[in-house]
Amino acid sequence: MKSSPNNGISWGVARVLFQQIRRFSIFSLVLILLLTVASIIFVYLVSPLRDPTFQPNSANGGSLIPWLKSVKESDWLLGSNILAFLLSSNITLVIWQQWLSKKNPRLLYFLVTIVVLVLLLCFFSYGFLLYLLAQWLID
């Protein structure tokens, strides 16, 4: 294995490191997807729509469960935005690693990666926002 004169790392070590990062990113993507599914189920279970006496047109969004009544709408939105960022950045990382092996122009490649991240972030943020609105946890 020859060392690169620029950074002193051999190509074999770099390849092994790259494969470990790829495995970790796929593993973390699976964990974040499981966290997303668990969050969706949790929101469904604590939604005020589960209570038969709840009036959906009374502008009283939020959970009716006693230990969750102190959770404000901003907390629900913060949690959904954090989850959206984690999910979109992890998907972008996995896609980025797939494209990394191809010979793409660096600037174009960087711009496409940023656009994919922003689009996924917007998609998941609005999706989670609409789900919270549909479950009447936020008004």
C-alpha positions in Angstrom: 0.0 0.0 0.0 1.4 3.3 -1.0 1.0 6.4 1.1 -0.4 9.5 -0.4 2.3 12.3 -0.3 -0.4 14.8 0.6 -1.9 13.3 3.8 0.2 10.4 4.8 -2.8 7.9 4.8 -2.7 4.8 2.8 -5.5 4.1 0.3 -6.3 0.8 2.1 -6.8 2.5 5.4 -8.9 5.2 3.8 -11.1 2.6 2.1 -11.6 0.7 5.4 -12.5 3.9 7.2 -14.9 4.9 4.4 -16.6 1.4 4.6 -17.0 1.8 8.4 -18.5 5.3 8.0 -20.9 3.9 5.4 -22.0 1.0 7.7 -22.4 3.4 10.6 -24.5 5.9 8.6 -26.8 3.1 7.4 -27.1 1.8 11.0 -27.9 5.2 12.2 -30.5 5.7 9.4 -32.3 2.6 10.6 -32.2 3.8 14.2 -33.6 7.2 13.1 -36.3 5.5 11.0 -37.3 3.4 14.1 -37.3 6.6 16.2 -39.6 8.3 13.6 -42.0 5.4 13.6 -42.0 5.3 17.4 -42.6 9.1 17.5 -45.5 8.8 15.0 -47.1 6.1 17.1 -46.5 8.1 20.3 -48.2 11.2 18.8 -51.1 9.1 17.7 -51.6 7.6 21.2 -51.4 10.9 23.1 -53.5 12.8 20.6 -56.7 14.4 22.0 -58.6 12.7 19.2 -58.5 9.5 21.2 -60.8 11.1 23.8 -64.5 10.7 22.7 -65.5 14.0 24.5 -62.9 16.1 22.6 -64.4 18.8 20.4 -61.9 19.2 17.4 -63.3 22.7 16.6 -62.7 24.2 20.0 -59.1 25.4 19.4 -57.9 23.5 22.4 -55.0 21.5 20.8 -52.6 19.6 22.9 -52.6 16.3 24.7 -55.2 15.6 27.3 -53.0 13.2 29.2 -52.2 14.8 32.6 -48.4 14.3 32.4 -48.3 15.8 28.9 -50.5 18.9 29.5 -47.5 21.0 30.2 -45.9 20.3 26.8 -46.4 23.4 24.8 -47.0 23.6 21.0 -43.5 25.0 20.6 -42.1 21.9 22.2 -44.0 19.6 19.8 -42.7 21.7 16.9 -39.1 21.7 18.2 -39.2 17.9 18.5 -40.6 17.4 15.0 -38.1 19.8 13.5 -35.2 18.1 15.2 -36.5 14.7 14.0 -36.9 16.1 10.5 -33.3 17.5 10.5 -31.9 14.2 11.8 -33.8 12.2 9.2 -33.0 14.5 6.2 -29.3 14.8 7.1 -28.9 11.1 7.5 -30.6 10.3 4.3 -28.5 13.0 2.6 -25.3 11.4 4.1 -26.3 7.9 2.8 -27.0 9.3 -0.7 -23.8 11.4 -0.6 -21.8 8.3 0.1 -23.3 6.5 -2.8 -22.5 9.4 -5.2 -19.0 9.8 -3.7 -17.6 6.9 -5.6 -18.5 8.4 -9.0 -16.4 11.1 -10.7 -18.6 14.2 -10.3 -17.4 17.8 -10.5 -16.9 18.9 -6.9 -18.8 22.2 -6.9 -21.8 20.7 -8.7 -21.7 17.7 -6.4 -21.6 19.9 -3.3 -24.5 22.1 -4.6 -26.7 19.0 -5.4 -26.0 17.6 -1.9 -27.1 20.9 -0.3 -30.2 21.1 -2.4 -31.1 17.5 -1.5 -30.6 18.2 2.2 -32.8 21.4 2.0 -35.6 19.6 0.0 -35.7 16.7 2.4 -35.7 19.0 5.4 -38.6 21.0 4.0 -40.5 17.8 3.1 -40.1 16.2 6.5 -40.7 19.4 8.4 -43.9 20.1 6.7 -45.0 16.4 6.8 -44.4 16.3 10.6 -46.1 19.7 11.0 -49.2 18.5 9.1 -49.3 15.3 11.1 -49.2 17.2 14.4 -52.0 19.5 13.1 -54.1 16.5 12.1 -53.7 14.9 15.5 -54.7 18.3 17.2 -51.5 18.5 19.2 -50.9 21.9 17.8 -53.5 24.5 16.6 
